[in-house]
Amino acid sequence: MYRVNLTSADFVEVVDNPYFPLPAGAKWEYEIREANGSKQTDTLEVLKDKHTVNGVQAMAVRDTVSSGNQIVEDTF
């Protein structure tokens, strides 16, 4: 089994990587096209909220996938 030992000291308060910035309020929308012609939309949104994951404060990013008007995946 692979185990990662992380502490809050391994993380930064603000994610400011120029190649993957995560400012609160940022939103990206991607269109997914399946081989059969169907389409889905994947929306990623950086929230102002923070969640505690294994004792570490983490930025909340909402990932919502929809097909037409129906949400098929909604994760944080």
C-alpha positions in Angstrom: 0.0 0.0 0.0 1.2 3.5 -0.9 0.8 6.0 1.9 1.4 9.7 1.7 2.3 11.6 4.9 1.3 15.2 4.6 1.0 18.0 7.1 -0.3 21.5 6.9 3.3 22.8 6.5 3.4 21.1 3.1 0.8 23.5 1.8 0.5 27.2 1.0 -2.2 29.7 1.9 -2.7 31.0 -1.6 -2.4 29.1 -4.9 -0.7 31.5 -7.2 1.0 29.2 -9.7 0.9 31.1 -13.0 0.2 27.8 -14.9 -2.7 26.7 -12.6 -4.0 29.8 -10.8 -7.0 29.3 -8.4 -8.3 32.7 -7.5 -11.7 32.5 -5.8 -14.5 33.2 -8.4 -12.5 31.7 -11.3 -14.6 29.6 -13.6 -13.8 27.3 -16.5 -16.2 25.5 -18.8 -15.3 22.7 -21.1 -17.4 20.9 -23.7 -17.0 17.2 -23.9 -17.9 15.5 -27.1 -18.4 11.7 -27.2 -17.7 9.5 -30.2 -21.4 8.9 -30.6 -22.0 12.7 -31.0 -23.4 13.3 -27.5 -22.1 16.4 -25.6 -21.5 17.2 -21.9 -20.4 20.3 -20.2 -17.8 20.3 -17.4 -17.8 23.4 -15.3 -15.0 24.0 -12.7 -15.5 26.9 -10.3 -13.1 28.0 -7.5 -15.2 28.8 -4.4 -14.5 31.2 -1.6 -15.0 28.3 0.9 -12.3 26.2 2.3 -12.7 22.6 3.4 -10.6 20.7 5.9 -9.2 17.5 4.4 -7.1 15.3 6.7 -6.5 18.3 9.0 -5.4 20.6 6.1 -7.3 23.7 5.0 -7.9 23.3 1.2 -9.5 25.5 -1.4 -12.9 24.3 -2.6 -13.3 23.7 -6.3 -16.7 22.6 -7.6 -16.7 20.3 -10.6 -20.1 19.9 -12.2 -20.8 17.8 -15.3 -24.1 18.1 -17.1 -25.7 16.5 -20.1 -28.3 18.8 -21.5 -30.1 20.2 -18.5 -29.3 17.2 -16.3 -26.4 17.2 -13.8 -24.6 13.8 -14.0 -21.7 14.7 -11.6 -21.4 17.3 -8.9 -18.2 17.1 -6.7 -16.1 19.4 -4.5 
